[in-house]
Amino acid sequence: MLFAGLTGVYPSEFFASFGIGSRVRAVGTANERPPAPHNPGERALGAFHILTGLWLMYLTFATTLNISLNCSLPAG
């Protein structure tokens, strides 16, 4: 699962860096700030970073428990 998450980071990084699929939302009144562009690649990149980071922290915790206390957690 760790390598699947890391593999998901690279395609989403490609789409986020080139802005593929991004669009700018419609502008409202003249007093409003211009809207931020909507880039689904950045959202996917953030999701992959968070999920992969959480899984990596879990694996680190499980390995530390396994080495120090000979205790095993599921999928650790």
PDB file with one MODEL, atoms N, CA, C and O in Angstrom:
MODEL        1
ATOM      1  N   MET A   1       0.827  -1.199   0.000  1.00  0.00           N
ATOM      2  CA  MET A   1       0.000   0.000   0.000  1.00  0.00           C
ATOM      3  C   MET A   1       0.867   1.256   0.000  1.00  0.00           C
ATOM      4  O   MET A   1       0.486   2.282  -0.564  1.00  0.00           O
ATOM      5  N   LEU A   2       2.028   1.168   0.634  1.00  0.00           N
ATOM      6  CA  LEU A   2       2.907   2.337   0.667  1.00  0.00           C
ATOM      7  C   LEU A   2       3.373   2.699  -0.739  1.00  0.00           C
ATOM      8  O   LEU A   2       3.352   3.868  -1.126  1.00  0.00           O
ATOM      9  N   PHE A   3       3.789   1.701  -1.493  1.00  0.00           N
ATOM     10  CA  PHE A   3       4.277   1.987  -2.839  1.00  0.00           C
ATOM     11  C   PHE A   3       3.150   2.373  -3.790  1.00  0.00           C
ATOM     12  O   PHE A   3       3.377   3.118  -4.744  1.00  0.00           O
ATOM     13  N   ALA A   4       1.955   1.884  -3.547  1.00  0.00           N
ATOM     14  CA  ALA A   4       0.808   2.321  -4.350  1.00  0.00           C
ATOM     15  C   ALA A   4       0.518   3.795  -4.091  1.00  0.00           C
ATOM     16  O   ALA A   4       0.212   4.540  -5.022  1.00  0.00           O
ATOM     17  N   GLY A   5       0.610   4.215  -2.845  1.00  0.00           N
ATOM     18  CA  GLY A   5       0.413   5.628  -2.518  1.00  0.00           C
ATOM     19  C   GLY A   5       1.490   6.508  -3.116  1.00  0.00           C
ATOM     20  O   GLY A   5       1.205   7.585  -3.639  1.00  0.00           O
ATOM     21  N   LEU A   6       2.735   6.044  -3.037  1.00  0.00           N
ATOM     22  CA  LEU A   6       3.829   6.811  -3.632  1.00  0.00           C
ATOM     23  C   LEU A   6       3.714   6.864  -5.148  1.00  0.00           C
ATOM     24  O   LEU A   6       4.068   7.867  -5.768  1.00  0.00           O
ATOM     25  N   THR A   7       3.220   5.789  -5.742  1.00  0.00           N
ATOM     26  CA  THR A   7       3.005   5.783  -7.189  1.00  0.00           C
ATOM     27  C   THR A   7       1.897   6.752  -7.572  1.00  0.00           C
ATOM     28  O   THR A   7       1.967   7.364  -8.638  1.00  0.00           O
ATOM     29  N   GLY A   8       0.889   6.908  -6.744  1.00  0.00           N
ATOM     30  CA  GLY A   8      -0.188   7.855  -7.011  1.00  0.00           C
ATOM     31  C   GLY A   8       0.255   9.301  -6.923  1.00  0.00           C
ATOM     32  O   GLY A   8      -0.363  10.178  -7.527  1.00  0.00           O
ATOM     33  N   VAL A   9       1.324   9.560  -6.174  1.00  0.00           N
ATOM     34  CA  VAL A   9       1.819  10.926  -6.034  1.00  0.00           C
ATOM     35  C   VAL A   9       2.348  11.454  -7.367  1.00  0.00           C
ATOM     36  O   VAL A   9       2.113  12.613  -7.710  1.00  0.00           O
ATOM     37  N   TYR A  10       3.049  10.624  -8.110  1.00  0.00           N
ATOM     38  CA  TYR A  10       3.718  11.109  -9.323  1.00  0.00           C
ATOM     39  C   TYR A  10       2.761  11.528 -10.449  1.00  0.00           C
ATOM     40  O   TYR A  10       2.970  12.592 -11.031  1.00  0.00           O
ATOM     41  N   PRO A  11       1.726  10.750 -10.784  1.00  0.00           N
ATOM     42  CA  PRO A  11       0.793  11.256 -11.805  1.00  0.00           C
ATOM     43  C   PRO A  11       0.051  12.502 -11.349  1.00  0.00           C
ATOM     44  O   PRO A  11      -0.179  13.409 -12.149  1.00  0.00           O
ATOM     45  N   SER A  12      -0.330  12.563 -10.070  1.00  0.00           N
ATOM     46  CA  SER A  12      -1.028  13.758  -9.600  1.00  0.00           C
ATOM     47  C   SER A  12      -0.093  14.962  -9.569  1.00  0.00           C
ATOM     48  O   SER A  12      -0.541  16.089  -9.778  1.00  0.00           O
ATOM     49  N   GLU A  13       1.190  14.747  -9.315  1.00  0.00           N
ATOM     50  CA  GLU A  13       2.169  15.833  -9.379  1.00  0.00           C
ATOM     51  C   GLU A  13       2.296  16.357 -10.804  1.00  0.00           C
ATOM     52  O   GLU A  13       2.435  17.562 -11.018  1.00  0.00           O
ATOM     53  N   PHE A  14       2.247  15.458 -11.767  1.00  0.00           N
ATOM     54  CA  PHE A  14       2.307  15.854 -13.178  1.00  0.00           C
ATOM     55  C   PHE A  14       1.121  16.732 -13.543  1.00  0.00           C
ATOM     56  O   PHE A  14       1.291  17.790 -14.149  1.00  0.00           O
ATOM     57  N   PHE A  15      -0.090  16.294 -13.172  1.00  0.00           N
ATOM     58  CA  PHE A  15      -1.287  17.058 -13.499  1.00  0.00           C
ATOM     59  C   PHE A  15      -1.327  18.385 -12.741  1.00  0.00           C
ATOM     60  O   PHE A  15      -1.784  19.393 -13.279  1.00  0.00           O
ATOM     61  N   ALA A  16      -0.852  18.387 -11.501  1.00  0.00           N
ATOM     62  CA  ALA A  16      -0.867  19.617 -10.708  1.00  0.00           C
ATOM     63  C   ALA A  16       0.140  20.626 -11.229  1.00  0.00           C
ATOM     64  O   ALA A  16      -0.154  21.821 -11.266  1.00  0.00           O
ATOM     65  N   SER A  17       1.311  20.178 -11.629  1.00  0.00           N
ATOM     66  CA  SER A  17       2.351  21.121 -12.052  1.00  0.00           C
ATOM     67  C   SER A  17       2.040  21.756 -13.398  1.00  0.00           C
ATOM     68  O   SER A  17       2.377  22.919 -13.621  1.00  0.00           O
ATOM     69  N   PHE A  18       1.406  21.017 -14.297  1.00  0.00           N
ATOM     70  CA  PHE A  18       1.070  21.577 -15.604  1.00  0.00           C
ATOM     71  C   PHE A  18      -0.322  22.190 -15.648  1.00  0.00           C
ATOM     72  O   PHE A  18      -0.694  22.799 -16.650  1.00  0.00           O
ATOM     73  N   GLY A  19      -1.087  22.041 -14.590  1.00  0.00           N
ATOM     74  CA  GLY A  19      -2.421  22.644 -14.541  1.00  0.00           C
ATOM     75  C   GLY A  19      -3.418  21.970 -15.464  1.00  0.00           C
ATOM     76  O   GLY A  19      -4.367  22.606 -15.922  1.00  0.00           O
ATOM     77  N   ILE A  20      -3.217  20.706 -15.740  1.00  0.00           N
ATOM     78  CA  ILE A  20      -4.134  19.977 -16.621  1.00  0.00           C
ATOM     79  C   ILE A  20      -5.460  19.790 -15.898  1.00  0.00           C
ATOM     80  O   ILE A  20      -5.494  19.278 -14.779  1.00  0.00           O
ATOM     81  N   GLY A  21      -6.528  20.193 -16.520  1.00  0.00           N
ATOM     82  CA  GLY A  21      -7.858  20.078 -15.942  1.00  0.00           C
ATOM     83  C   GLY A  21      -8.248  21.232 -15.053  1.00  0.00           C
ATOM     84  O   GLY A  21      -9.338  21.230 -14.481  1.00  0.00           O
ATOM     85  N   SER A  22      -7.373  22.228 -14.920  1.00  0.00           N
ATOM     86  CA  SER A  22      -7.712  23.351 -14.040  1.00  0.00           C
ATOM     87  C   SER A  22      -8.593  24.350 -14.775  1.00  0.00           C
ATOM     88  O   SER A  22      -8.533  24.479 -15.998  1.00  0.00           O
ATOM     89  N   ARG A  23      -9.396  25.040 -14.015  1.00  0.00           N
ATOM     90  CA  ARG A  23     -10.282  26.060 -14.575  1.00  0.00           C
ATOM     91  C   ARG A  23     -10.457  27.158 -13.549  1.00  0.00           C
ATOM     92  O   ARG A  23     -10.323  26.925 -12.347  1.00  0.00           O
ATOM     93  N   VAL A  24     -10.750  28.335 -14.016  1.00  0.00           N
ATOM     94  CA  VAL A  24     -10.977  29.475 -13.139  1.00  0.00           C
ATOM     95  C   VAL A  24     -12.483  29.655 -12.993  1.00  0.00           C
ATOM     96  O   VAL A  24     -13.224  29.620 -13.976  1.00  0.00           O
ATOM     97  N   ARG A  25     -12.919  29.847 -11.766  1.00  0.00           N
ATOM     98  CA  ARG A  25     -14.347  30.043 -11.512  1.00  0.00           C
ATOM     99  C   ARG A  25     -14.785  31.416 -12.012  1.00  0.00           C
ATOM    100  O   ARG A  25     -13.962  32.316 -12.182  1.00  0.00           O
ATOM    101  N   ALA A  26     -16.061  31.566 -12.242  1.00  0.00           N
ATOM    102  CA  ALA A  26     -16.598  32.827 -12.757  1.00  0.00           C
ATOM    103  C   ALA A  26     -16.407  33.955 -11.744  1.00  0.00           C
ATOM    104  O   ALA A  26     -16.486  33.739 -10.535  1.00  0.00           O
ATOM    105  N   VAL A  27     -16.160  35.131 -12.244  1.00  0.00           N
ATOM    106  CA  VAL A  27     -15.947  36.310 -11.405  1.00  0.00           C
ATOM    107  C   VAL A  27     -17.302  36.872 -11.003  1.00  0.00           C
ATOM    108  O   VAL A  27     -18.225  36.941 -11.814  1.00  0.00           O
ATOM    109  N   GLY A  28     -17.411  37.278  -9.726  1.00  0.00           N
ATOM    110  CA  GLY A  28     -18.654  37.847  -9.219  1.00  0.00           C
ATOM    111  C   GLY A  28     -18.708  39.341  -9.471  1.00  0.00           C
ATOM    112  O   GLY A  28     -18.605  39.793 -10.611  1.00  0.00           O
ATOM    113  N   THR A  29     -18.866  40.092  -8.417  1.00  0.00           N
ATOM    114  CA  THR A  29     -18.945  41.547  -8.541  1.00  0.00           C
ATOM    115  C   THR A  29     -17.545  42.153  -8.595  1.00  0.00           C
ATOM    116  O   THR A  29     -16.546  41.456  -8.417  1.00  0.00           O
ATOM    117  N   ALA A  30     -17.489  43.465  -8.843  1.00  0.00           N
ATOM    118  CA  ALA A  30     -16.205  44.146  -8.975  1.00  0.00           C
ATOM    119  C   ALA A  30     -15.483  44.273  -7.635  1.00  0.00           C
ATOM    120  O   ALA A  30     -14.263  44.430  -7.615  1.00  0.00           O
ATOM    121  N   ASN A  31     -16.201  44.210  -6.523  1.00  0.00           N
ATOM    122  CA  ASN A  31     -15.586  44.366  -5.211  1.00  0.00           C
ATOM    123  C   ASN A  31     -14.939  43.082  -4.685  1.00  0.00           C
ATOM    124  O   ASN A  31     -14.168  43.124  -3.726  1.00  0.00           O
ATOM    125  N   GLU A  32     -15.241  41.972  -5.294  1.00  0.00           N
ATOM    126  CA  GLU A  32     -14.705  40.698  -4.826  1.00  0.00           C
ATOM    127  C   GLU A  32     -13.306  40.467  -5.377  1.00  0.00           C
ATOM    128  O   GLU A  32     -12.941  40.969  -6.440  1.00  0.00           O
ATOM    129  N   ARG A  33     -12.539  39.694  -4.623  1.00  0.00           N
ATOM    130  CA  ARG A  33     -11.223  39.295  -5.112  1.00  0.00           C
ATOM    131  C   ARG A  33     -11.391  38.321  -6.272  1.00  0.00           C
ATOM    132  O   ARG A  33     -12.409  37.634  -6.344  1.00  0.00           O
ATOM    133  N   PRO A  34     -10.434  38.244  -7.171  1.00  0.00           N
ATOM    134  CA  PRO A  34     -10.544  37.251  -8.244  1.00  0.00           C
ATOM    135  C   PRO A  34     -10.488  35.843  -7.652  1.00  0.00           C
ATOM    136  O   PRO A  34      -9.721  35.590  -6.723  1.00  0.00           O
ATOM    137  N   PRO A  35     -11.281  34.945  -8.176  1.00  0.00           N
ATOM    138  CA  PRO A  35     -11.342  33.601  -7.603  1.00  0.00           C
ATOM    139  C   PRO A  35     -10.057  32.826  -7.873  1.00  0.00           C
ATOM    140  O   PRO A  35      -9.374  33.047  -8.873  1.00  0.00           O
ATOM    141  N   ALA A  36      -9.750  31.924  -6.967  1.00  0.00           N
ATOM    142  CA  ALA A  36      -8.575  31.066  -7.136  1.00  0.00           C
ATOM    143  C   ALA A  36      -8.885  29.992  -8.170  1.00  0.00           C
ATOM    144  O   ALA A  36     -10.019  29.521  -8.252  1.00  0.00           O
ATOM    145  N   PRO A  37      -7.901  29.604  -8.952  1.00  0.00           N
ATOM    146  CA  PRO A  37      -8.140  28.538  -9.926  1.00  0.00           C
ATOM    147  C   PRO A  37      -8.410  27.211  -9.232  1.00  0.00           C
ATOM    148  O   PRO A  37      -7.872  26.930  -8.161  1.00  0.00           O
ATOM    149  N   HIS A  38      -9.242  26.414  -9.854  1.00  0.00           N
ATOM    150  CA  HIS A  38      -9.601  25.097  -9.327  1.00  0.00           C
ATOM    151  C   HIS A  38      -8.762  24.064 -10.074  1.00  0.00           C
ATOM    152  O   HIS A  38      -8.942  23.865 -11.275  1.00  0.00           O
ATOM    153  N   ASN A  39      -7.851  23.411  -9.368  1.00  0.00           N
ATOM    154  CA  ASN A  39      -6.973  22.438  -9.993  1.00  0.00           C
ATOM    155  C   ASN A  39      -7.165  21.081  -9.315  1.00  0.00           C
ATOM    156  O   ASN A  39      -6.726  20.894  -8.180  1.00  0.00           O
ATOM    157  N   PRO A  40      -7.815  20.130  -9.996  1.00  0.00           N
ATOM    158  CA  PRO A  40      -8.037  18.824  -9.369  1.00  0.00           C
ATOM    159  C   PRO A  40      -6.742  18.055  -9.133  1.00  0.00           C
ATOM    160  O   PRO A  40      -6.689  17.195  -8.254  1.00  0.00           O
ATOM    161  N   GLY A  41      -5.698  18.352  -9.903  1.00  0.00           N
ATOM    162  CA  GLY A  41      -4.418  17.684  -9.678  1.00  0.00           C
ATOM    163  C   GLY A  41      -3.828  18.037  -8.327  1.00  0.00           C
ATOM    164  O   GLY A  41      -3.229  17.186  -7.670  1.00  0.00           O
ATOM    165  N   GLU A  42      -3.993  19.301  -7.900  1.00  0.00           N
ATOM    166  CA  GLU A  42      -3.493  19.705  -6.592  1.00  0.00           C
ATOM    167  C   GLU A  42      -4.273  19.045  -5.467  1.00  0.00           C
ATOM    168  O   GLU A  42      -3.706  18.681  -4.437  1.00  0.00           O
ATOM    169  N   ARG A  43      -5.565  18.894  -5.668  1.00  0.00           N
ATOM    170  CA  ARG A  43      -6.372  18.211  -4.649  1.00  0.00           C
ATOM    171  C   ARG A  43      -5.979  16.740  -4.542  1.00  0.00           C
ATOM    172  O   ARG A  43      -5.864  16.206  -3.439  1.00  0.00           O
ATOM    173  N   ALA A  44      -5.774  16.086  -5.681  1.00  0.00           N
ATOM    174  CA  ALA A  44      -5.359  14.681  -5.668  1.00  0.00           C
ATOM    175  C   ALA A  44      -3.975  14.543  -5.047  1.00  0.00           C
ATOM    176  O   ALA A  44      -3.720  13.611  -4.283  1.00  0.00           O
ATOM    177  N   LEU A  45      -3.083  15.471  -5.378  1.00  0.00           N
ATOM    178  CA  LEU A  45      -1.738  15.435  -4.812  1.00  0.00           C
ATOM    179  C   LEU A  45      -1.781  15.573  -3.290  1.00  0.00           C
ATOM    180  O   LEU A  45      -1.076  14.857  -2.580  1.00  0.00           O
ATOM    181  N   GLY A  46      -2.599  16.483  -2.798  1.00  0.00           N
ATOM    182  CA  GLY A  46      -2.734  16.645  -1.355  1.00  0.00           C
ATOM    183  C   GLY A  46      -3.299  15.406  -0.690  1.00  0.00           C
ATOM    184  O   GLY A  46      -2.839  15.007   0.380  1.00  0.00           O
ATOM    185  N   ALA A  47      -4.298  14.794  -1.318  1.00  0.00           N
ATOM    186  CA  ALA A  47      -4.894  13.584  -0.751  1.00  0.00           C
ATOM    187  C   ALA A  47      -3.882  12.441  -0.715  1.00  0.00           C
ATOM    188  O   ALA A  47      -3.790  11.727   0.283  1.00  0.00           O
ATOM    189  N   PHE A  48      -3.124  12.264  -1.798  1.00  0.00           N
ATOM    190  CA  PHE A  48      -2.109  11.205  -1.808  1.00  0.00           C
ATOM    191  C   PHE A  48      -1.018  11.474  -0.777  1.00  0.00           C
ATOM    192  O   PHE A  48      -0.546  10.543  -0.124  1.00  0.00           O
ATOM    193  N   HIS A  49      -0.611  12.732  -0.622  1.00  0.00           N
ATOM    194  CA  HIS A  49       0.407  13.054   0.378  1.00  0.00           C
ATOM    195  C   HIS A  49      -0.092  12.749   1.787  1.00  0.00           C
ATOM    196  O   HIS A  49       0.637  12.160   2.585  1.00  0.00           O
ATOM    197  N   ILE A  50      -1.308  13.137   2.097  1.00  0.00           N
ATOM    198  CA  ILE A  50      -1.842  12.919   3.445  1.00  0.00           C
ATOM    199  C   ILE A  50      -2.020  11.435   3.731  1.00  0.00           C
ATOM    200  O   ILE A  50      -1.590  10.947   4.776  1.00  0.00           O
ATOM    201  N   LEU A  51      -2.652  10.713   2.806  1.00  0.00           N
ATOM    202  CA  LEU A  51      -2.911   9.290   3.038  1.00  0.00           C
ATOM    203  C   LEU A  51      -1.622   8.484   3.097  1.00  0.00           C
ATOM    204  O   LEU A  51      -1.479   7.611   3.954  1.00  0.00           O
ATOM    205  N   THR A  52      -0.687   8.761   2.206  1.00  0.00           N
ATOM    206  CA  THR A  52       0.575   8.037   2.213  1.00  0.00           C
ATOM    207  C   THR A  52       1.388   8.387   3.458  1.00  0.00           C
ATOM    208  O   THR A  52       2.045   7.517   4.029  1.00  0.00           O
ATOM    209  N   GLY A  53       1.351   9.640   3.879  1.00  0.00           N
ATOM    210  CA  GLY A  53       2.060  10.035   5.088  1.00  0.00           C
ATOM    211  C   GLY A  53       1.494   9.376   6.335  1.00  0.00           C
ATOM    212  O   GLY A  53       2.247   8.938   7.204  1.00  0.00           O
ATOM    213  N   LEU A  54       0.174   9.304   6.426  1.00  0.00           N
ATOM    214  CA  LEU A  54      -0.443   8.629   7.569  1.00  0.00           C
ATOM    215  C   LEU A  54      -0.088   7.145   7.594  1.00  0.00           C
ATOM    216  O   LEU A  54       0.207   6.586   8.651  1.00  0.00           O
ATOM    217  N   TRP A  55      -0.120   6.517   6.425  1.00  0.00           N
ATOM    218  CA  TRP A  55       0.214   5.093   6.355  1.00  0.00           C
ATOM    219  C   TRP A  55       1.684   4.869   6.715  1.00  0.00           C
ATOM    220  O   TRP A  55       2.011   3.895   7.394  1.00  0.00           O
ATOM    221  N   LEU A  56       2.563   5.754   6.271  1.00  0.00           N
ATOM    222  CA  LEU A  56       3.979   5.636   6.585  1.00  0.00           C
ATOM    223  C   LEU A  56       4.218   5.825   8.086  1.00  0.00           C
ATOM    224  O   LEU A  56       5.053   5.129   8.664  1.00  0.00           O
ATOM    225  N   MET A  57       3.502   6.751   8.721  1.00  0.00           N
ATOM    226  CA  MET A  57       3.638   6.926  10.173  1.00  0.00           C
ATOM    227  C   MET A  57       3.147   5.687  10.919  1.00  0.00           C
ATOM    228  O   MET A  57       3.745   5.288  11.918  1.00  0.00           O
ATOM    229  N   TYR A  58       2.058   5.074  10.439  1.00  0.00           N
ATOM    230  CA  TYR A  58       1.560   3.846  11.055  1.00  0.00           C
ATOM    231  C   TYR A  58       2.591   2.728  10.924  1.00  0.00           C
ATOM    232  O   TYR A  58       2.852   2.006  11.886  1.00  0.00           O
ATOM    233  N   LEU A  59       3.175   2.586   9.744  1.00  0.00           N
ATOM    234  CA  LEU A  59       4.172   1.540   9.552  1.00  0.00           C
ATOM    235  C   LEU A  59       5.404   1.774  10.421  1.00  0.00           C
ATOM    236  O   LEU A  59       5.982   0.820  10.942  1.00  0.00           O
ATOM    237  N   THR A  60       5.807   3.014  10.579  1.00  0.00           N
ATOM    238  CA  THR A  60       6.944   3.328  11.440  1.00  0.00           C
ATOM    239  C   THR A  60       6.634   2.978  12.891  1.00  0.00           C
ATOM    240  O   THR A  60       7.468   2.393  13.581  1.00  0.00           O
ATOM    241  N   PHE A  61       5.449   3.331  13.351  1.00  0.00           N
ATOM    242  CA  PHE A  61       5.034   3.017  14.719  1.00  0.00           C
ATOM    243  C   PHE A  61       4.965   1.510  14.930  1.00  0.00           C
ATOM    244  O   PHE A  61       5.428   1.005  15.953  1.00  0.00           O
ATOM    245  N   ALA A  62       4.389   0.788  13.968  1.00  0.00           N
ATOM    246  CA  ALA A  62       4.265  -0.661  14.096  1.00  0.00           C
ATOM    247  C   ALA A  62       5.629  -1.340  14.087  1.00  0.00           C
ATOM    248  O   ALA A  62       5.842  -2.299  14.828  1.00  0.00           O
ATOM    249  N   THR A  63       6.553  -0.862  13.265  1.00  0.00           N
ATOM    250  CA  THR A  63       7.890  -1.447  13.223  1.00  0.00           C
ATOM    251  C   THR A  63       8.643  -1.168  14.515  1.00  0.00           C
ATOM    252  O   THR A  63       9.359  -2.035  15.015  1.00  0.00           O
ATOM    253  N   THR A  64       8.490   0.020  15.053  1.00  0.00           N
ATOM    254  CA  THR A  64       9.147   0.352  16.323  1.00  0.00           C
ATOM    255  C   THR A  64       8.630  -0.525  17.452  1.00  0.00           C
ATOM    256  O   THR A  64       9.415  -1.017  18.262  1.00  0.00           O
ATOM    257  N   LEU A  65       7.315  -0.728  17.514  1.00  0.00           N
ATOM    258  CA  LEU A  65       6.761  -1.627  18.534  1.00  0.00           C
ATOM    259  C   LEU A  65       7.240  -3.051  18.332  1.00  0.00           C
ATOM    260  O   LEU A  65       7.521  -3.755  19.301  1.00  0.00           O
ATOM    261  N   ASN A  66       7.334  -3.473  17.101  1.00  0.00           N
ATOM    262  CA  ASN A  66       7.751  -4.836  16.818  1.00  0.00           C
ATOM    263  C   ASN A  66       9.197  -5.054  17.245  1.00  0.00           C
ATOM    264  O   ASN A  66       9.522  -6.094  17.818  1.00  0.00           O
ATOM    265  N   ILE A  67      10.058  -4.094  16.975  1.00  0.00           N
ATOM    266  CA  ILE A  67      11.465  -4.247  17.324  1.00  0.00           C
ATOM    267  C   ILE A  67      11.677  -4.127  18.835  1.00  0.00           C
ATOM    268  O   ILE A  67      12.416  -4.916  19.423  1.00  0.00           O
ATOM    269  N   SER A  68      11.040  -3.158  19.450  1.00  0.00           N
ATOM    270  CA  SER A  68      11.324  -2.902  20.863  1.00  0.00           C
ATOM    271  C   SER A  68      10.584  -3.839  21.813  1.00  0.00           C
ATOM    272  O   SER A  68      11.168  -4.290  22.798  1.00  0.00           O
ATOM    273  N   LEU A  69       9.335  -4.140  21.549  1.00  0.00           N
ATOM    274  CA  LEU A  69       8.520  -4.926  22.473  1.00  0.00           C
ATOM    275  C   LEU A  69       8.107  -6.287  21.940  1.00  0.00           C
ATOM    276  O   LEU A  69       7.425  -7.047  22.629  1.00  0.00           O
ATOM    277  N   ASN A  70       8.511  -6.595  20.731  1.00  0.00           N
ATOM    278  CA  ASN A  70       8.107  -7.840  20.051  1.00  0.00           C
ATOM    279  C   ASN A  70       6.580  -7.945  19.984  1.00  0.00           C
ATOM    280  O   ASN A  70       6.016  -9.033  20.098  1.00  0.00           O
ATOM    281  N   CYS A  71       5.925  -6.801  19.798  1.00  0.00           N
ATOM    282  CA  CYS A  71       4.483  -6.700  19.677  1.00  0.00           C
ATOM    283  C   CYS A  71       4.155  -6.463  18.219  1.00  0.00           C
ATOM    284  O   CYS A  71       4.826  -5.663  17.566  1.00  0.00           O
ATOM    285  N   SER A  72       3.154  -7.126  17.694  1.00  0.00           N
ATOM    286  CA  SER A  72       2.840  -6.934  16.268  1.00  0.00           C
ATOM    287  C   SER A  72       1.455  -6.320  16.112  1.00  0.00           C
ATOM    288  O   SER A  72       0.501  -6.739  16.767  1.00  0.00           O
ATOM    289  N   LEU A  73       1.357  -5.320  15.235  1.00  0.00           N
ATOM    290  CA  LEU A  73       0.096  -4.710  14.875  1.00  0.00           C
ATOM    291  C   LEU A  73      -0.331  -5.255  13.517  1.00  0.00           C
ATOM    292  O   LEU A  73       0.509  -5.765  12.776  1.00  0.00           O
ATOM    293  N   PRO A  74      -1.608  -5.165  13.171  1.00  0.00           N
ATOM    294  CA  PRO A  74      -2.048  -5.660  11.869  1.00  0.00           C
ATOM    295  C   PRO A  74      -1.365  -4.908  10.734  1.00  0.00           C
ATOM    296  O   PRO A  74      -1.256  -3.683  10.769  1.00  0.00           O
ATOM    297  N   ALA A  75      -0.912  -5.640   9.743  1.00  0.00           N
ATOM    298  CA  ALA A  75      -0.262  -5.122   8.522  1.00  0.00           C
ATOM    299  C   ALA A  75       1.009  -4.349   8.850  1.00  0.00           C
ATOM    300  O   ALA A  75       1.423  -3.507   8.054  1.00  0.00           O
ATOM    301  N   GLY A  76       1.623  -4.595   9.958  1.00  0.00           N
ATOM    302  CA  GLY A  76       2.847  -3.909  10.334  1.00  0.00           C
ATOM    303  C   GLY A  76       4.019  -4.669  10.004  1.00  0.00           C
ATOM    304  O   GLY A  76       5.137  -4.223  10.260  1.00  0.00           O
TER     305      GLY A  76
ENDMDL
END
